[in-house]
């Protein structure tokens, strides 16, 4: 069918246009880094996230205009899908093209579940690991006698329009750190290093990403560069998989990396992080829609492979706003908005959706869990635990319905499953519990320094990652720090005010009283004392007001994505 070929070509060209515009925004990262234009970098991140839906809308209008009354002809779209598959068959990133195509069919036909007659079925997507094309990279031999020279060449091969403060010193510091970190490999552990041609940018740093090789093994190697007042400096080297996994984690914002093709880079990154789900790698590279497709594919492949396992309530304190369920053997949770919210929640359903959308566009600084919305997921009714299904069908009727023997989830938010902090603290030894509480305080600070106030700071709204990091995941009360009114707690002026059961003073909707935080956290006394000793400023209204003034003046504090111990001398 000629018209089917034309549809396929139009959609192919629309994705190519999206990819080109994505690359154009991504390439701004280098001049932003060189100019220390951090506000511009944040604006680019938001613009790039919005680009996918913008390009889908533009393509949909062109298709509607070209097809007119044939726009919803299923036979035509089925033929167009086959033509499109032939068109992209030889491309490394063909699965990205197919996801773009699927998005369009779902917009045109308002598909509920999966329509195998007109779209590419995610369960049939070819795994990225099948890609054999090698990603472009630099390789360097490291001399036992002169390792500094090798790393000086490494730094010299990545061109920036600002100079190093002292390239040789940076190279020497990298060499020493690698020798120290990999000393357990034996004498002269570092034999060679290979790094991707593409520089990865995020927030205030540029990263050279690759692998370091010994005689018989290799490990990840990520070199972090900072622009320190117009001079470049190597700030850190990461070689442990756990540290690199956190850098590429689901609580981080997306990298800006100008990759000509994506699938081959994903394959390479999987060699560094073999336990990281492929959907998370796509997502952290800014390909969030492909990440959603891969997450759907891998979850439902697992789901259908465990037919006797039921969906159940997720562990933790039940939420006032969301009902949360999970498949125990798979590390995801599904969050569904309730029809009514218990007091004192004064929110609408749209407020909740808006706040989850806001987080999608924020700089998450490693403390806000990436959340992907899914619409019209279809599950067999028999796969739900009865008590869970009863709650969903009674308390979440705006989000869940039934259709024959299936349950349709109209909208849910999917996150990686973490251990709720309140449960984690009960399970751990005192020292581990103390470390988690201190990181919880640091998490609140990190968010605050990026103009994010969690609103509800209860322990149940934070989780602990497998690397022991405190992460916030409940967004219905989130707001900008600069939109809050941080007040001192008023002191009563008379006996009646002192004995009043309710506040005797006016409390506005944006008022926050940091001095009262400690009353609601529910921490045991030893942990409360440790938190206050390390992060006492969180309970000081003046600290919050000073931070507001900095943020409003454009002076955003830096929040490094790794601990001070990983920084170079």
QUIURSUL-V985516 format. One record per helix or strand. SS is the DSSP state (~ for helix, > for strand). FROM is the first residue (numbers start at 1). TO is the last residue. If there is no record, write none. Layout:
BEGIN
<<SS FROM TO> <SS FROM TO>>
END
This chain:
BEGIN
<<~ 2 26> <~ 28 35> <~ 38 72> <~ 74 88> <~ 94 109> <~ 122 124> <~ 128 130> <> 137 141> <~ 147 157> <> 164 164> <~ 167 181> <~ 183 185> <> 192 196> <> 200 202> <> 205 213> <> 218 227> <> 232 238> <~ 241 247> <> 256 257> <~ 263 272> <~ 278 284> <~ 288 305> <> 311 313> <> 322 327> <> 332 337> <~ 349 361> <> 368 368> <> 372 380> <~ 381 383> <> 384 384> <~ 386 395> <> 400 403> <> 406 416> <> 419 420> <~ 421 427> <~ 430 448> <> 453 453> <~ 459 461> <> 462 464> <> 470 472> <> 479 479> <~ 481 483> <> 485 486> <~ 495 499> <> 511 512> <~ 514 520> <~ 525 539> <~ 541 552> <~ 564 566> <> 567 567>>
END
